[in-house]
Amino acid sequence: MRHRSVFVILVLFPIMVIMTSSPSGAFHLVKKWATDPVFKVPESVCWDFDREILYVSNIAGNPGEKDGEGFISRVSIEGEVRKLRWVTGLNAPKGMAVFGGRIYVSDIDELAVIDIRMDKVVERYKAEGAVFLNDVAADGKGNIYISDSSRENSVIYRFADGELEVWLRHKDIQSPNGLCVDGNRLVVGNSGDATLKAVDLRDRTVTTAVNVGSSVDGVKIDSKGNYIVTDWRGRTALIEPDGGIYILIDTRSDGINAADIELVDEYDMVVIPTFSDNRVVATKLIY
């Protein structure tokens, strides 16, 4: 497969963007805004289309510790922190998905359900055997998929009809992290072999979609079928369906992470939580 690179460096101290282009001029990011470092280990960003609000999960401690310090924030599409501690009482919240007026949040070994109108956690479901629940995705029917990124329990759970159970255990699924539903398939960031896997939602067959070349934290798919992926250490890339790779951001040398991103299609906006840097940064994707 082809490997092409466009290097774009996002420097957060101070916030600025330095860009170079490929001969075709394809794919780069322009900074829109960045919050102050007010978050507490922000791991994931999730867009609520109906309410036009961003939710940010804050680990606020050890990612695997049940300390009750985790919380969810609300941020406007313009970057205003509407409420820092909107929903509290979580442990180490990570991935999120919005469906039917609720937010589904992974919380170490549980799926927490937040009622958006009530501003609180209303249900918790224990994931049997879970070690390190990570990303969350919803399909069009409201089924919720949750990855367990631990080596000893590399599975994908599904929450459906009030039941949370192991949905997929497969030899080719190793340390799964980022999840994204694309039609009748679940795209899985498979950190075990640095690929994106495609799982058929109907028969659960597993195929390799593209090679990434690094571990995968967040994964989203744009309207053109390109994959937007992060590797947590600080690299964000656009990967074409045929495997062409464009590095959009690389802040690894600055020690700034790129965790579980959100892609807001209607604004062509990639929103990046910086984890230990405690900010959320929004960039516009230019094609």
KOLTOR-138232 format. One record per atom (N, C-alpha, C, O): residue in three letters; x, y, z. Coordinates in steps of 0.05 Angstrom, whole numbers, plus 5000, padded with zeros to 4 digits. Atoms other than C-alpha are relative to their C-alpha. Layout:
# KOLTOR-138232
ALAXYZ;...
# end
This chain:
# KOLTOR-138232
MET501749765000;MET500050005000;MET501750255000;MET504050255009;ARG498549755001;ARG502150724988;ARG500250125028;ARG498450095045;HIS499749864975;HIS504851125046;HIS500950284993;HIS503250334985;ARG499449735005;ARG504551875037;ARG499650165025;ARG497850115041;SER500249854975;SER505652385092;SER499850304995;SER501250414978;VAL500149714998;VAL503653105104;VAL500450065030;VAL498749985046;PHE499449954972;PHE506753355169;PHE498950275008;PHE499550484996;VAL501249764989;VAL502853865209;VAL500549995030;VAL499749805044;ILE499350004972;ILE505454065278;ILE498250195014;ILE498150435007;LEU501749834984;LEU500554335329;LEU501550055026;LEU501949865042;VAL498649944976;VAL504354695384;VAL498150145020;VAL496950345013;LEU502049904981;LEU500254825447;LEU501150205019;LEU499650325034;PHE498849804982;PHE505155265485;PHE501950184984;PHE504350124983;PRO502749915002;PRO503455755455;PRO498549844978;PRO499749704963;ILE501650145020;ILE497655495412;ILE500550124973;ILE500150364969;MET499649915028;MET499355545338;MET500149764982;MET500449544991;VAL499850225019;VAL499355135275;VAL502150074979;VAL502050284968;ILE498149985021;ILE505155035228;ILE499549784979;ILE499349554987;MET500950195019;MET503354695163;MET501949994976;MET502950204967;THR498850035027;THR506854425101;THR498149834984;THR496549684995;SER501950145017;SER503254125042;SER501449804982;SER503749834975;SER499150195020;SER503953534996;SER499750144973;SER498450354971;PRO500349885026;PRO504453674921;PRO497150054992;PRO496450234978;SER502849985007;SER496953564916;SER498650205018;SER496450295012;GLY501249814981;GLY495654034975;GLY497849875017;GLY496250025029;ALA502350134988;ALA491053515005;ALA500449975031;ALA502649935040;PHE500250074972;PHE489053445078;PHE501950165019;PHE504250105020;HIS498649884978;HIS491253915133;HIS498050115019;HIS495650125014;LEU501749904979;LEU488554215196;LEU500650295006;LEU502950375005;VAL499749724992;VAL487454935217;VAL498750025028;VAL496449945032;LYS501149974973;LYS486555095291;LYS497750195000;LYS497750404988;LYS502349834995;LYS479755375310;LYS500150125027;LYS499850375030;TRP499849904973;TRP480355435385;TRP501349795018;TRP501649555011;ALA498950184979;ALA483555135447;ALA499150105027;ALA499250345032;THR500849924973;THR480955145518;THR502550055017;THR504749985010;ASP498049994979;ASP485055335578;ASP500449725012;ASP498649555008;PRO499650274989;PRO488054735615;PRO498449965026;PRO499549935047;VAL501850024977;VAL482054675661;VAL499049725006;VAL497849675027;PHE501150274997;PHE480353945651;PHE501949835018;PHE504149915024;LYS498450184983;LYS482853355693;LYS500349744986;LYS498749554989;VAL499450245017;VAL485852845646;VAL497749954981;VAL496449744984;PRO502250045019;PRO480852925589;PRO500749774981;PRO502849784967;GLU499450245017;GLU480452255552;GLU498449994975;GLU499449894955;SER501850045023;SER474652295504;SER498250254996;SER497550385016;VAL501949795007;VAL470352805468;VAL497849884983;VAL498349724965;CYS502350115014;CYS463352655443;CYS498150234992;CYS497550405009;TRP501749795011;TRP458753095400;TRP497149915002;TRP496349704994;ASP502950044999;ASP451253145415;ASP498850174979;ASP498550414982;PHE501149855024;PHE448153335348;PHE497450145007;PHE497150374999;ASP502749884994;ASP441153465376;ASP500350255017;ASP498850445013;ARG499749774982;ARG443553945430;ARG502350184993;ARG502750395006;GLU497749855009;GLU449654205394;GLU501950065023;GLU502450305029;ILE498249964977;ILE454254095453;ILE502149774999;ILE501549554990;LEU497950204997;LEU460853725465;LEU500149915029;LEU500050075047;TYR499550124973;TYR461753255524;TYR502949915001;TYR504049804982;VAL497250084995;VAL468653135553;VAL500249835025;VAL499249915046;SER499650174977;SER470352555598;SER502750065013;SER504750095000;ASN497649934984;ASN475352705654;ASN500649775018;ASN499049705036;ILE499250234983;ILE479052125686;ILE500650105028;ILE499849985048;ALA499549864974;ALA481552595742;ALA501549835020;ALA501049855044;GLY498550174982;GLY486252075771;GLY501249774984;GLY501949804961;ASN498950245012;ASN488951385756;ASN497949874981;ASN495649834989;PRO501950105019;PRO485651095693;PRO498749735008;PRO496649664997;GLY501150254992;GLY484350435728;GLY499149995029;GLY498549785040;GLU500649994972;GLU482650665798;GLU497150095005;GLU496250294993;LYS502849934992;LYS475550685828;LYS500150195023;LYS499850125046;ASP499749804979;ASP476251335865;ASP497750205001;ASP497650375019;GLY502349835000;GLY469751685848;GLY500650294991;GLY498950474995;GLU499249735006;GLU473552295822;GLU499350084971;GLU499550324964;GLY500549955028;GLY471652235748;GLY497550174995;GLY495650165011;PHE502349845006;PHE466752715715;PHE499850064971;PHE501750014955;ILE500549925027;ILE463752965650;ILE499650304998;ILE498350425015;SER500349715005;SER464253675623;SER498350054975;SER498049884958;ARG501449915024;ARG460054065573;ARG501550244988;ARG502250435003;VAL498549795014;VAL463454505521;VAL498550074975;VAL497549894961;SER501449915024;SER460254925466;SER501849944975;SER504249894977;ILE498550045025;ILE462254835393;ILE502050234994;ILE503750204978;GLU498249775003;GLU465755515399;GLU502349985021;GLU504150155021;GLY497850034981;GLY470155255456;GLY499550115028;GLY501450115044;GLU500749904973;GLU466555555516;GLU499449775019;GLU497749605012;VAL500650214980;VAL466655105577;VAL497550085014;VAL497550255032;ARG502649934989;ARG459355125595;ARG499749915029;ARG498750065046;LYS500050104973;LYS459954695657;LYS502249795003;LYS502149584990;LEU497750184997;LEU466454365679;LEU499249745013;LEU499849535002;ARG500850244985;ARG463553875729;ARG497049974997;ARG495450015015;TRP502850035007;TRP456953735695;TRP498849765014;TRP496849785028;VAL500950254987;VAL456053005717;VAL502449895015;VAL504649855003;THR497750094984;THR460452755774;THR499449725011;THR497349605004;GLY500450264987;GLY461252115815;GLY500849764983;GLY500249544991;LEU498950225016;LEU464551705760;LEU502849935011;LEU503950075028;ASN497350084991;ASN471151335770;ASN502250104981;ASN503650294987;ALA498149935021;ALA475451375707;ALA498649994973;ALA499349824957;PRO501550015025;PRO470651535650;PRO501850044975;PRO503650214975;LYS498549995025;LYS473351435580;LYS498150054977;LYS497150274973;GLY501649965024;GLY469451315516;GLY497150065006;GLY496049985027;MET502849934997;MET462451585506;MET498549984973;MET499750004952;ALA501749995024;ALA456651525457;ALA497350115009;ALA496350055031;VAL502649884994;VAL450151915454;VAL497949864983;VAL498249824959;PHE502350125014;PHE443551575436;PHE497550035017;PHE497549975041;GLY502749994987;GLY436251715453;GLY499950165026;GLY498650085045;GLY500149844976;GLY437452265504;GLY501749915022;GLY501550005045;ARG498250104980;ARG442751875541;ARG502949994990;ARG503449974966;ILE497250035006;ILE450251845544;ILE500949745013;ILE500549695036;TYR499050264991;TYR453451155550;TYR503050035004;TYR504450104984;VAL497249954993;VAL460251195585;VAL501349755011;VAL500249625029;SER498550224988;SER465450665598;SER501450105025;SER502450325026;ASP498949924974;ASP467850675670;ASP501449765013;ASP500449645032;ILE498250224991;ILE473350155682;ILE498849734994;ILE499749594976;ASP501250265005;ASP468949535687;ASP496950025000;ASP495549825002;GLU502949955001;GLU462049845682;GLU499350184976;GLU500950334966;LEU501249815019;LEU457650195631;LEU498250185016;LEU496250085027;ALA501649804986;ALA454850825662;ALA498150134980;ALA499050204958;VAL501949885018;VAL448551125632;VAL499150275013;VAL498150285035;ILE500749734991;ILE447351875639;ILE497450094986;ILE497350084962;ASP502449885011;ASP440452175629;ASP500750304996;ASP501250445015;ILE499249735006;ILE441952835594;ILE498250215012;ILE499150415023;ARG501949814989;ARG435653185616;ARG500250025031;ARG499850235042;MET499850004971;MET436652975689;MET502850075010;MET503150115035;ASP497249924993;ASP444153145689;ASP501249815021;ASP502649905039;LYS498850194981;LYS446152505726;LYS500149724989;LYS498749654970;VAL499950295007;VAL447951775722;VAL497549875011;VAL496949905035;VAL502550134991;VAL441551375725;VAL500249695000;VAL498549565013;GLU499750295001;GLU444050665711;GLU502949934998;GLU504550084987;ARG497450115003;ARG450350245716;ARG499749704994;ARG498149565006;TYR500050285008;TYR451649575684;TYR502849885002;TYR504749994990;LYS497550134996;LYS457249115705;LYS500749834975;LYS499049684965;ALA499050165022;ALA461348815648;ALA501649775011;ALA503849805021;GLU498850234988;GLU463048115670;GLU502749944987;GLU502949924963;GLY497350065010;GLY470547975664;GLY501550244990;GLY503850214982;ALA498749775010;ALA472148685644;ALA502450095017;ALA502350065041;VAL497649904986;VAL479048965662;VAL500450304994;VAL501050455013;PHE499549725007;PHE479749625624;PHE498250084977;PHE499150094954;LEU501849915021;LEU473649855586;LEU500950274990;LEU502050445005;ASN498849775012;ASN475450395537;ASN498150164983;ASN496650334993;ASP501749835018;ASP471750665476;ASP497149894999;ASP496649655006;VAL502850075002;VAL464250655464;VAL498950114974;VAL499750334965;ALA501349915025;ALA460150695400;ALA497149904999;ALA496549695011;ALA502850085002;ALA452750655383;ALA499349964971;ALA500250114953;ASP501050035027;ASP449450375321;ASP497350134996;ASP496250245016;GLY502549875006;GLY443150625288;GLY497649905015;GLY495550035016;LYS502250124985;LYS438750165329;LYS500250055030;LYS498549975045;GLY499649944972;GLY441550405395;GLY501549785015;GLY501749795039;ASN498350204988;ASN445949795408;ASN502750155006;ASN503750304990;ILE497649864991;ILE452150025447;ILE502349805001;ILE502049585013;TYR497650175001;TYR459049725435;TYR502250125017;TYR502750365016;ILE497949904982;ILE464749775486;ILE502449824997;ILE502249574998;SER497550155002;SER471949565478;SER501349965027;SER501250145044;ASP498250054977;ASP476249245532;ASP502849984989;ASP503549794975;SER497449985012;SER483349445516;SER502149835014;SER504549825005;SER498050164985;SER486748975566;SER500949764983;SER499349654967;ARG498950235015;ARG491148425538;ARG498549745009;ARG498149564993;GLU501250254990;GLU487847905583;GLU497149974994;GLU495949754997;ASN502950025006;ASN480748075562;ASN499450174975;ASN497750354976;SER500349855024;SER481148345491;SER497449934985;SER497449784966;VAL502750065011;VAL473748325475;VAL498550264995;VAL499450485003;ILE501949785004;ILE468148775452;ILE497349915012;ILE496249705006;TYR502650054987;TYR461848805495;TYR497950144983;TYR498450334968;ARG502349865012;ARG454948995470;ARG497850035021;ARG497249845036;PHE502349954982;PHE449349315510;PHE497550024982;PHE497450204965;ALA502550015016;ALA442549145480;ALA497849895016;ALA498149695031;ASP502450094985;ASP435549065509;ASP500549975030;ASP499649785042;GLY499650004972;GLY438049215578;GLY502149805010;GLY502449775034;GLU498150204993;GLU443448685577;GLU502850074989;GLU503050154966;LEU497249955008;LEU451048775575;LEU501549745000;LEU501749615021;GLU498650265002;GLU454948175550;GLU502250024979;GLU502350204963;VAL497950025020;VAL461047975510;VAL498749954973;VAL497249754970;TRP501150035027;TRP459248065437;TRP502049884981;TRP501249734962;LEU498050115019;LEU465847895403;LEU502649945015;LEU503750115029;ARG497450094991;ARG471847495425;ARG501249854976;ARG500249654967;HIS498950105025;HIS476347355365;HIS503050015001;HIS504250195012;LYS497150024999;LYS483547145354;LYS501450244987;LYS503750314994;ASP498849775013;ASP484747755310;ASP499450275013;ASP500450485005;ILE500549764984;ILE482048255360;ILE501850005024;ILE501549845043;GLN498049994979;GLN487848445405;GLN500350295011;GLN500950474996;SER499949744987;SER487749025454;SER498450214984;SER499550414976;PRO501649815016;PRO481949375418;PRO499550265016;PRO499250255041;ASN500449754987;ASN481050105433;ASN497850164986;ASN495450124991;GLY501949835013;GLY477650615387;GLY497949844984;GLY498549644971;LEU502350125014;LEU470750425359;LEU498550214984;LEU498350444993;CYS501749825016;CYS466550735304;CYS498149834983;CYS499149654969;VAL502050145017;VAL460150475271;VAL499950144973;VAL499550384971;ASP500149915028;ASP460150545195;ASP498149824985;ASP498949614975;GLY501950175013;GLY453750275165;GLY499649745014;GLY498849745038;ASN500450274989;ASN453449525177;ASN502649885011;ASN502849645014;ARG497650104989;ARG460449475205;ARG501050175023;ARG500450415025;LEU498849864977;LEU464049655269;LEU503050014994;LEU504349804992;VAL497149975004;VAL471049935257;VAL501350015027;VAL500550165045;VAL498650044975;VAL475849745312;VAL502950084998;VAL504349974980;GLY497149954999;GLY482550055328;GLY501349785015;GLY501249765040;ASN498850244989;ASN486449425339;ASN502950045006;ASN504750004989;SER497349934993;SER492649625377;SER501949775000;SER504349804997;GLY498250244999;GLY495248915381;GLY501649964976;GLY503949864977;ASP498450035025;ASP497348915308;ASP500050264984;ASP500750254960;ALA499849735012;ALA496849665292;ALA498450014974;ALA499350124954;THR501849995023;THR490949585244;THR497350105008;THR496750125032;LEU502849974995;LEU483749785237;LEU498649754990;LEU498949684967;LYS501650235008;LYS479149185236;LYS497250094994;LYS496150285006;ALA502949965006;ALA472149175206;ALA498549755008;ALA499149534999;VAL501750224991;VAL467048745241;VAL497250034989;VAL495950234994;ASP502850005011;ASP460548575205;ASP498149995023;ASP498249805039;LEU501950004978;LEU454948755253;LEU497949784998;LEU496649725018;ARG502050215003;ARG450548205224;ARG501149725007;ARG499849575021;ASP499050274996;ASP455047595225;ASP502749995016;ASP503849785021;ARG497649974984;ARG461147855265;ARG502549904987;ARG504549845001;THR497550065013;THR466247675213;THR501950235002;THR501150465002;VAL497949804996;VAL472848045222;VAL501950004977;VAL502949804968;THR498049965022;THR477148325166;THR501750245007;THR501050405024;THR498249774996;THR482948815164;THR499250224980;THR499250174956;ALA500849785017;ALA480749485137;ALA502550144989;ALA502950164964;VAL497549885008;VAL487549845135;VAL502149965021;VAL501449915045;ASN497850004981;ASN494349825167;ASN500550295010;ASN500450484994;VAL499649734989;VAL495650415214;VAL503050055006;VAL504050275001;GLY497249984994;GLY502850285235;GLY500650095028;GLY503050145035;SER499649924972;SER501850485308;SER497649915015;SER495649825004;SER502350064984;SER497250355366;SER497850204993;SER498350414982;VAL502349835008;VAL490250655358;VAL498550075025;VAL497749905041;ASP501749914978;ASP486551075409;ASP497350064989;ASP495449904990;GLY502549925012;GLY480951455375;GLY499949934970;GLY501949934957;VAL500450045029;VAL477951285307;VAL497350114992;VAL495350055005;LYS502549905012;LYS472751655266;LYS500249984970;LYS502449944959;ILE500150025030;ILE470551625193;ILE498650254990;ILE496450324999;ASP501249765011;ASP469152245152;ASP498149944978;ASP497749704971;SER502050045020;SER463952345099;SER501149894974;SER499549804957;LYS498850105024;LYS468852135045;LYS501149725004;LYS502349604985;GLY499150274995;GLY470451465077;GLY502949985011;GLY504049765013;ASN497350004989;ASN477251675105;ASN499949955030;ASN497950025043;TYR499850054971;TYR479351445175;TYR501750225012;TYR503950295002;ILE498449814984;ILE481651965225;ILE500749855026;ILE498949775041;VAL499250164978;VAL485751625279;VAL502150145017;VAL503750315007;THR497949904982;THR490051805340;THR501449765012;THR500249545014;ASP498650224987;ASP495351385374;ASP500750075029;ASP502449945041;TRP499849924972;TRP494851725443;TRP502750155006;TRP502650355020;ARG497549874994;ARG502251905445;ARG500250284988;ARG501850444997;GLY500149735010;GLY500652515403;GLY499850024970;GLY499950244959;ARG500249995029;ARG499852325330;ARG497149964991;ARG495749785000;THR502650025013;THR493452445291;THR500449984970;THR501950144959;ALA499650065029;ALA492952175220;ALA497449974986;ALA495449884998;LEU502250075018;LEU488152135162;LEU501049774983;LEU503149784971;ILE499250245016;ILE488351455128;ILE497849954980;ILE495449924987;GLU501950055022;GLU485051355061;GLU499249705000;GLU500749535010;PRO500850285001;PRO481150715048;PRO502049814987;PRO502049574993;ASP498050175013;ASP486750465003;ASP502649995016;ASP504649865006;GLY497650024983;GLY491850565059;GLY501850244999;GLY503850245014;GLY498449765000;GLY494851245041;GLY499850145027;GLY497650195036;ILE500049884973;ILE496951585106;ILE501050284999;ILE503150344986;TYR499349724997;TYR497252325121;TYR500250075029;TYR498250055043;ILE499749924973;ILE500052555187;ILE499050285003;ILE500250474991;LEU501249734997;LEU495753145209;LEU501250155023;LEU501650405021;ILE498849884976;ILE498653285278;ILE502049815012;ILE501449575013;ASP498150174985;ASP504753025314;ASP501250175023;ASP503050335018;THR499049854977;THR505953295384;THR501549815019;THR501849875043;ARG498650194982;ARG509752695411;ARG502550115012;ARG503050065036;SER497549894990;SER516253075418;SER499550205022;SER501250265038;ASP500749814980;ASP512553585461;ASP498749875025;ASP498150005044;GLY501350144977;GLY509653045507;GLY497150065003;GLY496050035025;ILE502949944999;ILE502553245489;ILE498549784985;ILE499049724962;ASN501550235011;ASN497652675478;ASN497850094981;ASN496950324981;ALA502449975016;ALA492052595428;ALA498349765006;ALA498849544996;ALA501650234991;ALA486752165460;ALA497649944982;ALA497949954957;ASP502350105015;ASP479751955438;ASP498550244987;ASP497050385000;ILE500949765014;ILE477852475385;ILE497049974993;ILE495849764994;GLU502649995012;GLU471152695358;GLU500250144973;GLU501750334970;LEU500249875026;LEU469652875286;LEU497150114997;LEU495249964997;VAL502649875003;VAL463953375279;VAL499650074970;VAL500650274961;ASP500149985029;ASP462053285206;ASP498950264990;ASP500050374971;GLU501349765011;GLU457553895198;GLU501950245001;GLU501450444988;TYR498149784998;TYR463454335217;TYR502849924989;TYR504750084990;ASP497450115009;ASP469053895187;ASP502150055022;ASP504450125017;MET498449944977;MET471953955257;MET501049755014;MET499449575020;VAL498850214984;VAL476753475292;VAL500650115027;VAL502150315029;VAL499749904973;VAL476453575367;VAL501749805016;VAL501049565017;ILE497950184988;ILE482353295407;ILE500350065030;ILE501050285037;PRO499349974972;PRO482853185482;PRO503049945004;PRO503949744993;THR497150034999;THR490153255502;THR500949855025;THR503349855032;PHE499450174978;PHE489852805563;PHE501750145022;PHE500550315036;SER498449884979;SER495653005609;SER500450304998;SER501250435017;ASP499749715004;ASP495853705579;ASP497450155009;ASP497550395012;ASN502549904988;ASN488653805605;ASN498550224984;ASN497250394995;ARG501549825018;ARG485954185545;ARG498349844980;ARG498649604978;VAL501350115024;VAL481154065488;VAL500650204978;VAL500350444981;VAL499249845023;VAL483354315420;VAL498349934976;VAL497949694970;ALA501750045024;ALA478854405359;ALA501550094975;ALA502650314975;THR498849935026;THR481554405288;THR498149954977;THR496449774979;LYS501750045023;LYS478254465221;LYS501649844980;LYS503949904973;LEU498750185019;LEU479853915171;LEU499550124972;LEU497250154963;ILE500149895027;ILE481454205102;ILE500849794980;ILE502949664983;TYR499650205020;TYR480953755042;TYR501350134975;TYR501949994955;
# end
